Amino acid sequence: MTSFWTIPLPSSAEPSITQSVSLSGRSYVFGIDWNSRTDRWTVHLADQDGTQIINGMLLGLGVDLLRTVPSTFSHVPPGVLWVGGADDPTLETTSAVSLFYIVEDT
């Protein structure tokens, strides 16, 4: 069985957020910021001790944001962070996409 959680994305009224999220029973600090230079959202993820897991990765559809991080590290969540929607999120369209954390139940 697969479980998934939706992580809220910011809006154009608040183009930068930092929030605590629980993924697979552990706390993480998740941030997303609008980069006006590239016209793209960037993602940051750290464990509860501040160890960076993702730092400034571009947010795009159909990409596992954890794909470049070895899952063997104890501070890395065991699932995938996946963006779903009709098109890559822009400053005005974050409400049309969702960020999911998906993990296989054991």
Secondary structure by P-SEA (a helix, b strand, c coil): cbbbbbbbbbcccccbbbbbbbcccbbbbbbbbbcccccbbbbbbbccccccccccccccccccccccccccccccccccccccccccccccccccbbbbbbbbcc
